[in-house]
């Protein structure tokens, strides 16, 4: 069985992946920024006697990442799989989003992923084996209005991963992307509220779309299953979309020119609502609720 290091395990996809990997018999090192604030995974591991070790890791910190990786290597001897999952997803128009927010989301989503990759690669290269699974998003390929900060980080991860895959294959190391659509996790709930004085109506539309898509209740466990299949070699694809809306969204975007895609952000409200309905998304009640608040 493999030794697996996972980031961002306090809730959502990271939590589900740690549990799924452990129930498959793998030795899991589940990391999170403040384990004392999120004891649920440790409690689950103790209750069900799962091979999960909880470690503190703040992916924003060079020292924290190096310390956690060193601890895993000291205990297990090697790291077979790294799952980069930790992330944040702010919503807002470029003009109205604080510069510091752009820095924070890039620090966690992109530089956090890069830190972990650089920390595990020397060992993987020496053992001439390993798998790095980077949790991207359909937002790494589809850039929506009022989602620029998040999309930029996921696009960066997509580019980094593809470049990295070409570098490390010679050492027996696989790199793969998992691209979730909208998944029923706390990440969606943490999205910023629609600001009452916003100059950009697309903020409410994005929130309405996310709420409508979340109503499909695609569980984090579905993403965990895909990550497990990638890590074990059952799935050999480099890019792995997952979720009810992932493939439809990617297909829709691929069918449009850049200009056509950009134009969808400026459709009149009723045309946009009807278009979403054709994709199976009932955005109207959510949009009306957000507009009533604003």
MODAQUI-V697832 format. One record per pair of residues at least 24 apart in sequence whose ideal C-beta (glycine too) atoms are under 7 Angstrom apart, sorted by the first residue. I is the first residue (numbers start at 1). J is the second residue. If there is no record, write none. Layout:
I_J / I_J
This chain:
1_25 / 1_26 / 1_27 / 2_26 / 2_80 / 2_81 / 3_27 / 3_76 / 3_78 / 3_79 / 3_80 / 4_28 / 4_29 / 4_80 / 4_81 / 4_83 / 4_231 / 5_29 / 5_31 / 5_72 / 5_79 / 5_82 / 5_120 / 6_30 / 6_31 / 6_83 / 6_85 / 7_31 / 7_57 / 7_59 / 7_83 / 7_84 / 7_85 / 7_86 / 7_116 / 8_32 / 8_85 / 8_86 / 8_87 / 9_41 / 10_38 / 11_38 / 11_185 / 11_186 / 12_185 / 12_186 / 12_187 / 12_220 / 13_85 / 13_135 / 13_180 / 13_183 / 13_185 / 13_220 / 13_223 / 13_224 / 14_85 / 14_86 / 15_41 / 15_220 / 16_220 / 16_221 / 16_223 / 16_224 / 17_83 / 17_85 / 17_224 / 17_227 / 18_52 / 19_44 / 20_221 / 20_224 / 20_225 / 20_228 / 21_228 / 22_50 / 22_51 / 22_52 / 23_50 / 24_228 / 27_51 / 27_76 / 28_52 / 29_53 / 29_55 / 29_72 / 30_54 / 31_55 / 31_57 / 31_68 / 32_57 / 33_58 / 59_86 / 59_108 / 59_112 / 59_115 / 59_116 / 60_107 / 60_108 / 60_112 / 62_115 / 65_115 / 65_116 / 65_119 / 66_119 / 69_119 / 69_120 / 73_123 / 78_123 / 78_127 / 79_120 / 79_123 / 79_124 / 80_130 / 80_131 / 81_131 / 81_133 / 81_231 / 82_116 / 82_120 / 82_132 / 83_133 / 83_227 / 84_113 / 84_116 / 84_134 / 84_135 / 85_135 / 86_112 / 89_150 / 89_187 / 89_191 / 90_149 / 90_150 / 90_192 / 91_146 / 91_147 / 91_191 / 91_192 / 91_203 / 91_206 / 91_207 / 92_146 / 92_192 / 92_203 / 93_146 / 93_198 / 93_200 / 93_203 / 94_148 / 96_195 / 96_198 / 96_200 / 97_149 / 101_149 / 102_149 / 105_149 / 105_150 / 105_153 / 106_153 / 109_153 / 109_154 / 109_157 / 110_153 / 110_156 / 110_157 / 113_157 / 114_160 / 117_164 / 124_173 / 125_171 / 125_173 / 128_171 / 128_172 / 129_172 / 129_173 / 130_173 / 131_174 / 131_231 / 132_173 / 132_175 / 133_176 / 133_178 / 133_227 / 133_230 / 133_231 / 134_161 / 134_177 / 135_178 / 135_180 / 136_177 / 136_178 / 136_179 / 137_179 / 137_180 / 138_179 / 138_181 / 138_241 / 138_246 / 138_249 / 138_250 / 140_179 / 141_250 / 141_253 / 142_249 / 142_250 / 142_253 / 144_206 / 145_202 / 145_206 / 145_265 / 146_200 / 146_202 / 146_203 / 146_206 / 147_206 / 165_238 / 176_230 / 176_238 / 176_240 / 177_238 / 177_239 / 177_240 / 178_223 / 178_226 / 178_227 / 178_230 / 178_240 / 178_242 / 179_239 / 179_240 / 179_241 / 179_242 / 179_246 / 180_223 / 180_242 / 180_243 / 180_246 / 181_213 / 181_243 / 181_244 / 181_245 / 181_246 / 181_249 / 182_210 / 182_213 / 182_214 / 182_243 / 182_245 / 183_218 / 183_220 / 183_223 / 183_243 / 184_214 / 184_217 / 184_218 / 184_219 / 185_220 / 188_214 / 194_290 / 194_293 / 194_294 / 196_294 / 202_265 / 204_287 / 204_290 / 204_291 / 204_294 / 205_272 / 205_287 / 207_290 / 208_283 / 208_286 / 208_287 / 208_290 / 209_276 / 209_281 / 209_283 / 211_286 / 212_281 / 212_282 / 212_283 / 212_286 / 213_245 / 213_281 / 216_244 / 218_243 / 218_244 / 248_279
